[in-house]
């Protein structure tokens, strides 16, 4: 029959050498010849009835040998895997076939292996989220900026003014469009990099309807690497200039941004909103740090094809997102920047390694701790989703989720991941054996918000434009 020798490679693959005895291969050649005779018209014989020697003379011994070798390995592949006692991650690839005797060399990618180490003792420093007086002051200043009163002026533009511009900027070295806007709104700030550093200052002093041309360098940390070291030539026309007057921080301002009678109520609502935001932010960042620490202490083995598939997944996601956001194919954007597909895949490799290894680690943790999403938890998330889009419990949809459907399976994966991250958070904080609550305690450093008013509507914290 055949004999299998196994060599385990550092790439987490197995190289199998399969040697077939001569008698077995001769039978396989005769079987291949019969199959050929059923497909090829041979004069003087009905299909499938030509003798072996005649078929060989007709199509050549080399053809029969190669066909027999292909058919034989397909038939015994599963037995080869069993005899080699390997767990394949994906289909193997034949690297070499030689004859006399028939010998195959097959490279088999092995299933990933993860050793979490002593993960139960993993601890990561945790710091409770803090809302400070400075946080509240920044939020109030953002509100003032958003509520600024705009008065049109006919004087030259000054720092602090809001202007509307027609702008076209071309990258000199690449001869590519950097910006092309007919109604660009800009609040002029000293040192701003909303367009490029120095752009705002170049607008200062311009009159209404005035046009100008100037050149600015592209910094070395700009997102498009191909443009580093180039200059941008801007053609600018000023269409509107507004002087901005900021309102006072008082009860009147509070009443304009929400149902607040006093400035203190607004501050309390801001504190509540920022507390909730920082709690979520700290939670997510902490879970990320613990997962990173767990991954770093774990031993993770996987074959090269697993990494290539992870890069494929990232590329697919990027292409869909880029098309949606820019109405342009990612390949076209890369081509404009002079980046080949192979070079871009290489750039994605570090990101893919991190994502793949973390996914394998958290998957192993789920198995070790038997973390599973119950049908009840899936239905709960389903109901929360329906409620978030305004569908109430009286709607028949509330009870119409097929738990085997792709939608339900996606929700099950999401719930399971959330449970795993909750476990990771408890693990890092040393709370697995503790009765301490999981919720992050927000440390208050705001003297005006010591007692948060229940039920106060929190306004949106507006980022300064």
N, C-alpha and C positions, 0 to 999 in steps of 0.2 A: 504494500500500500504506500504509505508515505511516512516520513520522519520529520519532526519539527525541532529545530534548535532556536532558543530564544536568547536575545541580547538586550538588556535594558539600557537605554541611552540616557544621557544627562538631560536631554530635551524633553524628558517625560514621555518618551515614545519607546516602543519595542520593535526591534528589528528581528523578524522571524525568517529563518532559512528553512524552506520546505523542500525536501528531497524526495522524489518519487521513484520507486523501483522500476526497472526496465519493463517487466512483464505488465505491470499496471498501466504504464504509459502506452505500451503497444496496443493494449485493449482499448485505450482511449482514442488512439489514432484510428483504429478500425471503426470505432463508433462514429468518429468525426467524418470518416470517409463515407459511411453509410448515409449520414446526414447530407453530405455534399451531393451524393448520387441522387438524392431525392429532389434536389434543387437544380442540378445541372443536367441538361440533355446530353446523353452520351450515345452516339450512333450504335445501333445494334442491340441496345438494352433498354428495357422499360425502366422508368424512374425508380430508383431505390434498389435495382437488381444488378447493377454493374459490379463485377468483382473488385476487391480492394486494389489489386495491382493495376487494373484498368483505370480506376478513379485517380490513382497516384500519377499514372502516365498522363492523364488528361489535365489535371490541375497543378501537378507538381508536389513532390514530397514536402517541400518547405511550407507550402500553404497548408497541407494537412497537419503538419507538425504544430504550426502556430495555432491553427484552429483547435486542435486537440488540447494544447496547453491552456488556451483561454477557457474552453469548456470545462476542463478538469478542475481548474482553480475555482471557478464559479460554483461548481458542485460541492467541493470539499471545504470551502472557505469557513463555513460555520464550524465544521469539525476541527479545522486548524486552530481557530480561536479558542475552542474548548480545550483542546489538547495543550495549547500554550499557556492556558490558565491566565489570560489577560482580560481586563475589562476595557473594551474599546470606548473611546469618546466619540469617534466618528469612523467612517469607512477607512480601511487601510489603502495604501497605494503600492502597487508593484514597482519596485525600483529596478529590478533586473530579472531576466529569464535566461537561463542557459540550458543546454541539452547535453545528453550523454554523461551522466543521467540528467533528467529533467529537474531543474532546481529553480525555485523562486526565492527572491528576497523581497519581503513585504514589510513596509514601515507602517506600524499601527500607532495612532495617537491614543494615549491612555487617558482614562477618565481622571479628572482632577482629584487631587487628594489634599485634604486640609487637616492640619494638626493645630488645634487652638491653644495648645500648651495649658498652663495652669490659669485658665481664664477666670476661674472663680475668685482668684485673689487680685484681679486687676482693679486698680483704683486710680482715678484721675481727679485732680483738684477741681473743686467746684466753687464758683463765686456767684452769690445771689445777685439778680439784676437790681440795679439801683437807678432811681429817678432823682436827679439833683435839681437844685434851684437853676443851675445853668441850662439844663434841658428844657425847663418850663420857659425860661427867658428866651431861648432860641425859638421855641414854638410860638411864643407871643410875637416875637420879631417877624417870623415868617408870615403870621396872620396880618401884621401891620403892613408888610410889603405887599401882600395880596390885596389888601383893602386900600391901597394907596389911591389918592385922588389925582387924576390926570388932567392937567391943564395944557392945552396947545400953546406953544410959544413960537415966536418968529426969530428969536436970537439963535446964535450958534449952539450946537449941542455941547452939553457939559456932562461930566461924570455924575451918575445918579439919574440922568434923564432916561426916558423910554423912547426909543426911536424905531422907525420902520424903514427898512432899507431894501433896495433892489441890489442883489449881490451876485456876482459871478466870479469864481476863483478857479484858476487852472494851475495844475501841477506842472512846473516848467520842464523838469527832466523827463517825465512820463507823458506829457501832453495829454493829461486826463483831467476830467472835471472833478474839482475838489468840492465845490458848492455851487448851486445855481438856484437861487430863491428870488421870487419877485416881491414878497411881502414878509421879509424876515423881521420878527419882533425881537428887540434886544434891549435889556436894561444895562446901560454902560457902567462897567465896574473896573476899577483899577486892578490890573493883574489877572483879569478873567481869561479863561481858556475855553469859553463856550464855542468860539470859532477857532482861533489860534491866539496864543499869547501875543499881545500887542495890537490885536484887531480893534478892541474897544478904544484904546488910546488913539488910534489912527482916525477914529470917527469924531473924536472931540475937536470942536472948533469948526466943524462943517456947517454950512447954512442949509436951509430948506432948498430942495431941488439941486443942491450942489453935487457935482460928480467928481470923483477922484480915482486915482489908480495908485496902488502901493504893493510892495512885496514883503512877505514875511517868511521866515524859515520854518520848516516842519521839524518838530523836536524828535529826538532819537527814541522817545518812548511812545510815539504815535502808533495807533493800532495797526496801520498798514505799513508793514516793515519795508515793503518795496519803495516807499516814498521817503524813507529816512535820508536826511541830508539834502533833500530837494527844497525848493522854494515854491511858494504859491503867489501868483500875481492876481490881485483882487481888483475888480472894477466895481465901484460902489456909487449908488445914487441915494441921497437922503430924501425920503418922501414925506415923513412926518416926524415932529419932535414934540415930546410932552414932558413937562416938568412934573415930577412926582412929589406929592405932599403926603407924608405919613400921618395917619390919625394918632391921637393921643391914646395911651393905655388907660382906658377908663370904662365905666359902666356902659357908655354909649357904644363903644367898640364891641363889647361883649354882646350887646343886643343885636348887632348887625350880623353876627356869625352864627347865631343859634338862639334857642329859647332860654337865654340867660338874662337875669335881671341885674346881676352885678359882675364885676371883674373877678371877684373871688370865686363865683360859681364857674366861670369859664376856666379859671386856673384849676379848680378841683376836677372838672371834666377832662382837662388836658392831662392832669396827673393820672386819672383813671385809665384814659386811653393809652398813654405812654407806658403805664405799668403793664397793661395787657400785652402791648406790642413787645416790650422788652422781655417779658416772661416767655413769650413764644420764641423770640429771637435767641435768648440765652439757652432755651431748651434745645432748639435745633442745632445751635453751634456746639453745645455740650455733647449731644448725641454723636455729632460728627467727630469730635475729638476723641471720644471713647472708642468709636468704631475704628478710627485711625490707629489708636494705640493697640487695639485688639488685633488689627491686621498686621501691624509691625511685629508683634510678638508671635504671630502664628507662622507656621511653615506651610506655604501654599505652592503646590506643584500643578502644572497644567501644560499641555502640549502647545506648540506654536500655532496650530490651527485655531485653538480657542481664542488666542489673542487676535488673530486675523478676523475671526467672526465678530469679536467685540468691536474692532475698528469698523467693520462693515455696518454694525448697528448704529454706531455714533455717526458715521457718514450719512446713513439713511435719515436719521433724525435731523442732522444739520441741513441736508438738502431740502427736506420738507419745510423746516422752519425758515430757511433763507428764501425759499420760493414764496412763502406766505408773507414774509416781512418786506422783501425787496422786489417782489415780482420779477425775479431774475434767477437763472440757473446758477447754482454754486460753481459748476465747472467753468462757466463763462467768466465769473468774477475772478476765479483763480487764474484763468488764462490771461486776463487783463493785467494781473499782478506778476505774471511770468512764473507762476508756481505750477509744476507738473503734478499730476494725480499721485504719482509715486512719492514725490517729496511731501505732499500734503498728508498722505497716509503715515509717513514717517514722523511728521509733526504731531499727529494724533496719538502716536504710540504711548507716550508717558501717561496721557489721560486715560487711555484704554486699559493700561496695566492697573492703574489705581481702581478703576471702576470694576474690572474683572475680579481682581483679588478681593475687594470689599464685598462684592456680590457672593463670591464663593465662601468667604468667611461668615457672612451673615446667614447664608444658606446652611452651612454646617452647624451654626449655633441653633438655628430653628430645629434641626434634627436632634441635636444633643438635648435640648430643653423641651422637645416635643411641643413647639409653639405652632399652633394651628388655629385657623379662623373657623369658628363654629358657624352653622347656618344662621343662628340667631344674630351673631355679630354682623354677618353679611346683610341680613334683612334690615338691621338697625341702620347701617350705612346707607342702604337703599332708601329707607324712609327719610333719612336726613337729607339726601340728595333731592328727593321729590319735594320736601318741605322748603328747601332753599330756592326752588324755582316756582313756588306758589301753589303746589298741588297738595291739598289737604287729605286727611284720613278718610274722608267720605268718597274720595275718588277710587274707582275700581282698580286703578293702577297700583294702589298700595299693596294689594295682595297678589299681583300678577307678575312676580319675578320667578322665572325658571332658574333654579339654583345650578343647573348644568349648562346654562347659556354662556356665551362668551362674555357678556356684560357682567354676569354674576361671578364668573371666574376671575375677571379683572378686579372686581371689588374684593374678592376673597384674597387675592394676592396683596392688594393694598392694605387690607385689614391685618393680614399676617405680618406685613412689613412694619406697620405701626406698632404691633404688639412686640415685635423683635426689638425695635428701637426703644420702646418703653423698658424692656428688659435690660437693654444695654445701658440705659440711663441709670436704672436702679443698681446695676452691677458696678458702674463706675463710682457711684456715690456711696456704695456700701450699704444700700437700703434693702437688699434682698431678704435679709433675716430681721429687718427692723420693721417696726410699726409706724415709722415716720412717714408723713404724707409725701407723695411724689411731687405735688405742686410746688413750683419754685416760689419762694417767699421774696417779695419785692421789698428791698430796704428803702424806706422813705427818708429822704434828706431834704424834703420840701416843707418848710415851716408853715406855709399857707395851706397845706393839704394834709394835715395830720388825720383828720376825720373825713373820709370820702363820703360824700352824700350819695345815698342809695338811689339808684334809678336816674341819675343825671345823664342826660343825653350827651355823649362825647362827640365833639366836632371832629371833622377830618383835620389832621395835622398837615398843613399845607407847606410843601417845600418851596423855598424861595426860588423864583425863576431866574 
